[in-house]
Amino acid sequence: MGDLNTVDEILDFAVKEEEKAYEFYVEMAEKVNRKQMQLVFRDLAKEEVGHKAKLLAIKKNKQLIEEPGQKGCLKISDYSIPGAESDVDVKDAEMDIQKAYLLAMKKEKAAFQLYTHLAELMEDENSRKILSAIAQEEAKHRQRLENDYDEHFLSEN
């Protein structure tokens, strides 16, 4: 895993993560049987599209002033889930939905940490607020997934 040394690299990484999250949630919505779970995953997919749009707007407007440099360098491994791509194959008809939920919660935690750290690098107040807001949305996603997980999986045991 490499380092993210420039603002463009950081934003490009974040955009790709939002794209992966969108694809993950769309595929999850197709795999689950419960209507409520399908709605959760579809809602999360829509929100990830909104996050991507916000990131692209920040990049386009060059609202990020401060380059991370050595001190603020972000490491991809800090915001990626080890083995996430192999943990769950959402295309597999026999996929373990419970495991997929756990992976989704980990992904949301990593996204929260990424946006929190990225917001700290901002000189521009508007960019800082936008990224902090995205971080809070990711935290809400995780909480929603945790609540749903508790309701559907822990109550069954």
Helices and strands as residue ranges (DSSP letters): E 3-4, H 7-31, H 35-61, H 69-72, E 74-75, H 76-79, H 84-87, H 97-120, H 125-149, I 150-154
